[in-house]
Amino acid sequence: MIITRKELVKICDRYLDDKVSKEELIHFARTVMFDDENRYECEDDLVEEILSQWDNAKTQSKINKTSIQFLRNALSDLN
């Protein structure tokens, strides 16, 4: 499965609509980043960087509605 920018926008929307939690975002990112079976692939370096940030324990405290809304808008503008 290729994780695209559009897919990340959908994930951001789900977070903003309280359909997924911060912990689920982190779990998703960790699953993609450490996929030993190569089930997941990032569309580009931007997608990989975002998932890396979500997985990084030092930056996880910055995951909130404001930051995800900003990220969602930025991703939408790039598509």
C-alpha positions, 0 to 999 in steps of 0.5 A: 500500500502506498501512503500518499499525501491525499491519504494523509489528508484523510487521516488528518481529517479523521483526527480533526473529527475525533475519529482517531486519537493521537495515539492511533496516529502515532501507532499508524506512523510507527507501523508504516515506518517499521514495516518489516514486510514492506506492506507500506511505502511512502509516496515521497519524502514529504510523506515519509518526513511527516510519518517520521515526525509522528513516530518521533517521541521528541515531537509527539507532544506537538501533535494537536488539533492546531498542528494537524489542521495546519499540516492538513491545509499545507498538504491540501495546498500541495495536491 
